[in-house]
Amino acid sequence: MRTKTKQSGAALLLILLLLGTVAAAMFVKALKARDMDQVKRQRSAEALQKARAALIAWSVSQPNAGGVPGQLPCPDTNAPGLITEGTAASSCAAGALGRFPWKTLKVEKIVDGWGEPLWYSLDGMYRAPTGARLLNSDVRATLQVYANDGTTLKTTTGNEAAAVLFAPGPALAGQNRAATTVASNYLEANSGRNNAIAAGPYIAGDFSATFNDQLLIITGREWVDQISTRLANEIKKVLAAELSVYSQYPNPALLSDARCADNNPTTGTAANWCASSVGICRGILPQSDAARSRLMAYPAWMQSQLWYRGIFYAVGNSVAGCGQLTVREAGKPDQHPAALFILPGTPLGSIVRIAATQTTGSLVSTNLADYLEDPSNQDAWGAGADDIYTVPTALSNDRLYVVP
């Protein structure tokens, strides 16, 4: 009897040992699967960052002729496997949704951690400009992205998305990825928001059995910030050329001048140009040199898209009748440049710089606070105006450049 009891106890211990071994194996397998998912999600995050860099580089480097810097390409709507795969559509509607156009951007095909190609949506205002639709720092992005609850905006007012990139992850129940151009077979809905609908609003939800999209947002503010370096270099070249030929910088133009405030692309004779104004020391970057009746040599895209109109510009005592400019930056000695200009970012919060949608014929705001954020830079016009400026902090939307 005792022997049978011992045998039964040994058998029970063996069963428990086997169960423990199976449970441990299943636990290890689950951990490995979870770890592998984490690795794949990290790869997806890296793929999104790579796509973002390629998109911005392409946008900023668009040529002076045949292209406008700052525009974003249409998505790729071609079926995978075709020779046209990865090529942006020649035209698209506002908020268009499709695959990431890697071939147009001249980069390798970018896939997420599961080997799936990325998807992409762009705001309509950032397509190649046509006719009345302009592309400059007055443009406001409109794409919205919500947090997991479907009610909290990740893209707050004044900080909306110019583009949204998607890593679709593995196929979920009901998704047929043989239908390669159908967005709903790659992107999901959550909390009443659907990533498979053109123009959104989109959602950056938590991972679940029914949702596994990873998103990356490019805001309108980021877009202007990226293009500002190229814009600043172009302005410096033109001002240097003016100084070389005429031994001084041109006077600023007045935004209140009807030729500057009217949102009307460059046409006609010099009389229609937004011209520098003799005796004016603070204003906006002039389109033409009034004293010499000549159009300044900006790239065609700067003229046609009216970038000059939103750029604050001041000259110092190197120009007759103007005082000394002072530029202050925390922890550094004051600078006294011959001239300076400030590039504004996109309108923040509820600020509106134009009287209507960004089209020709719209009148623009002449309130400097609608363009510049720092209070010490907003007082350059009107009563109490002075020539003391502050270098914007990293948190500011503006960029100040001194001209030697």
LINGI-V385586 format. One record per backbone hydrogen bond with DSSP energy under -1.0 kcal/mol. CO is the residue of the C=O (numbers start at 1). NH is the residue of the N-H. Records with the same first field share a line. If there is no record, write none. Layout:
CO->NH, NH
This chain:
1->5
2->6
3->7
4->8
5->9
6->10
7->11
8->12
9->13
10->14
11->15
12->16
13->17
14->18
15->19
16->20
17->21
18->22
19->23
20->24
21->25
22->26
23->27
24->28
25->29
26->30
27->31
28->32
29->33
30->34
31->35
32->36
33->37
34->38
35->39
36->40
37->41
38->42
39->43
40->44
41->45
42->46
43->47
44->48
45->49
46->50
47->51
48->52
49->53
50->54
51->55
52->56
53->57
54->58
55->59
56->60
57->61
59->70
68->71
75->89
76->99
79->82
82->85
84->87
86->103, 104
93->96
95->199
96->122
98->120
99->76
100->102
101->105
102->107
103->106
110->118
112->115
116->112
118->100
119->166
120->98
121->164
122->95
123->126
124->127
126->72
130->133
136->139
143->161
144->202
145->154, 155
146->204
147->150
152->147
154->156
156->159
160->220
161->143
162->123
163->218
164->121
165->216
166->119
167->214
172->175
176->179
178->180
179->182
182->185
183->186, 187
188->195
190->193
193->190
194->197
197->200
202->146
211->208
214->167
216->165
218->162, 163
219->223
220->224
221->225
222->226
223->227
224->228
227->231
228->232
229->233
230->234
231->235
232->236
233->237
234->238
235->239
236->240
237->241
238->242
239->243
240->244
241->245
242->246
243->247
252->277
253->284
254->257
257->260, 261
258->262
261->364
262->264
263->361
269->272
270->273
273->275
274->287, 288
277->280
281->315
283->313
284->253
287->296
288->276
289->294
294->289
296->298
299->303
300->304
301->305
302->307
303->306
307->310
308->311
311->285
312->342
313->283
314->340
316->319
319->322
326->389
327->335
328->391
329->332
335->327
338->316
339->403
340->314
341->401
342->312
343->399
348->351
353->365
357->359
359->362
362->263
363->355
367->370
368->371, 372
374->377
382->385
387->326
389->328
393->396
399->343
401->341
403->338, 339
